[in-house]
Amino acid sequence: MTDPSWRPERAIPISDALDELLNAVEAISDPPLVDIIDDSQVISTGITALDRVCRGGLRVGTVTLLDCAMDAHAQALLYSTARRTQAATVLAGLNRLATTRWLLAGSSGVAATLIDTGHVSVRNWQAIASTIAELAERELHIAEVASIAGLRHVAATTNPSVLLVERPELLGEFGFILQNLVRLAQTHRLAILCSTAQAPGHTDWGLAGLERVFVDPSTRGSQARLVTDHETDGMSEAFVEIALLEGSVC
């Protein structure tokens, strides 16, 4: 029998209906007001190499996209920024428990797989306990979101300076999501950093308010190569060391 779930008369939760409406409104609303945004405020990521290729750090009102060849590099750079930046930050992922586990792994130096299974030594538990105390002092929130409307709600209710978005391509059509992330950054005066290893066939990279950082595996062992090509400043390059098991930048 044909699955009737597609039928327009099916009932959906009000939260889903609101998300659907807000996404439709965003799709037809005016483009971001780029020329009234002052991007002079720069926020350090806490990662020297990333700051270098980003001309000092993340810019308020701008989306910086880490376009990575490997998922592990995308995650390590995003989560290390969450741990190191001194600004009030929200890290938005698809699963809050998994996000927290990888944050803890990178801070403690204990592999995420060990934390997940509970197979940790006494020394590891001591490192984890110390890390929990340190992370608890940070201006850091963890969000679990599945739509651009969810990100908008998080930004409005937590009022961060930096919004980190993991795998934005999973939130909807990629070009639509990028446009709405720029609008979100400018409306709420945010610096947004997002990471992807699977930009699905996107070709329009001329969006005002979007900066792109290429992240490629380096020939130097576990290092990754960061490259940007700014219209005014030209090409910039830097290298970072990645600890893959902990998902962090060394």
Residue pairs with C-beta under 8 A, 6 or more apart in sequence:
4 10
18 149
19 147
19 149
19 150
22 148
22 149
22 152
23 147
23 148
23 149
23 172
26 148
26 176
26 180
26 183
27 176
29 183
31 179
31 183
32 179
32 182
32 183
32 186
32 208
32 209
33 186
34 182
34 186
34 208
34 209
37 60
37 61
37 62
37 186
37 209
38 60
38 61
39 59
39 60
39 61
39 62
41 59
41 60
41 191
42 55
42 56
42 57
42 58
42 59
42 60
43 57
43 58
43 59
43 60
43 85
43 87
43 161
43 162
43 191
44 51
44 56
44 57
44 58
44 85
44 86
45 51
45 54
45 57
45 58
45 80
45 81
45 84
45 85
45 193
46 80
46 81
46 83
46 84
46 85
46 86
47 77
47 80
47 81
47 84
47 240
47 249
48 238
49 226
49 238
49 239
49 240
50 77
50 81
50 213
50 226
50 238
50 240
51 57
52 226
52 236
52 238
53 213
53 226
53 227
53 228
53 236
53 237
53 238
54 64
54 211
54 213
54 228
55 230
55 233
55 236
57 191
58 64
58 162
58 191
58 192
58 193
59 191
59 211
60 161
60 185
60 189
60 190
60 191
61 185
61 186
61 189
61 190
61 191
61 209
62 182
62 185
62 191
62 192
62 209
62 210
62 211
63 178
63 181
63 182
63 185
63 192
63 193
63 194
63 209
63 210
63 211
64 191
64 192
64 193
64 194
64 211
64 212
64 213
65 178
65 194
65 195
65 196
65 199
65 210
65 211
65 212
65 213
66 73
66 74
66 77
66 78
66 193
66 194
66 195
66 196
66 213
66 215
67 196
67 199
67 212
67 213
67 214
67 215
68 74
68 77
68 195
68 196
68 197
68 215
68 216
68 224
69 197
69 215
69 216
69 217
70 197
70 215
70 217
70 224
71 197
72 242
72 244
72 247
73 197
73 215
73 217
73 224
73 242
74 166
74 167
74 195
74 196
74 197
74 215
75 102
75 166
75 195
75 247
76 106
76 224
76 242
76 243
76 244
76 247
76 248
76 249
77 195
77 215
77 224
77 240
77 249
78 91
78 164
78 166
78 193
78 194
78 195
79 91
79 102
79 103
79 106
79 247
79 248
80 106
80 248
80 249
81 89
81 162
81 164
81 193
82 89
82 91
82 103
82 140
82 164
83 103
83 106
83 107
83 135
83 138
83 248
85 162
87 139
87 160
87 161
87 162
87 191
88 139
88 140
88 159
88 160
88 161
88 162
89 138
89 139
89 140
89 141
89 160
89 161
89 162
89 163
89 164
90 140
90 141
90 142
90 143
90 154
90 155
90 158
90 160
90 162
90 163
90 164
91 99
91 103
91 140
91 141
91 142
91 143
91 164
91 166
92 143
92 144
92 145
92 150
92 151
92 154
92 163
92 164
92 165
92 166
93 99
93 142
93 143
93 144
93 145
93 166
93 167
94 144
94 145
94 146
94 166
94 167
94 170
95 144
96 142
96 143
96 144
99 142
99 144
99 166
100 142
101 112
101 115
101 116
102 112
102 247
103 135
103 142
104 110
104 112
104 115
104 128
104 131
104 132
104 135
105 111
105 112
105 115
105 245
105 246
105 247
105 248
106 243
106 246
106 247
106 248
107 131
107 134
107 135
107 248
108 124
108 127
108 128
108 130
108 131
108 246
109 127
109 243
109 246
110 120
110 124
110 127
110 128
110 246
111 245
111 246
112 245
112 246
112 247
113 245
114 120
114 124
115 128
120 128
139 160
141 154
141 158
141 160
143 150
143 151
143 154
143 158
145 151
145 154
145 171
146 171
147 171
147 172
148 171
148 172
148 176
148 177
148 180
148 181
148 184
151 163
151 165
151 171
151 181
151 184
152 184
154 163
155 163
155 184
155 188
155 190
156 188
159 188
160 190
161 190
161 191
162 190
162 191
162 192
162 193
163 184
163 185
163 190
163 191
163 192
163 193
164 192
164 193
164 194
165 181
165 192
165 193
165 194
165 195
166 194
166 195
167 195
167 196
167 198
168 174
168 177
168 178
168 181
168 194
168 196
169 177
169 196
169 198
169 199
169 200
171 177
174 199
174 200
174 201
174 202
175 202
175 204
178 202
178 207
178 210
179 207
181 192
181 194
182 207
182 208
182 209
182 210
184 190
184 192
185 191
185 192
185 209
186 209
205 212
211 228
211 230
212 228
213 226
213 227
213 228
214 225
214 226
214 227
214 228
215 224
215 225
215 226
216 224
216 225
216 227
217 224
217 225
218 224
218 225
218 239
220 239
222 241
222 242
222 243
222 244
223 239
223 240
223 241
223 242
224 239
224 240
224 242
225 237
225 238
225 239
226 237
226 238
226 239
226 240
227 235
227 236
227 237
228 235
228 236
229 235
229 236
230 236
240 249
240 250
241 249
241 250
242 248
242 249
242 250
243 249
243 250
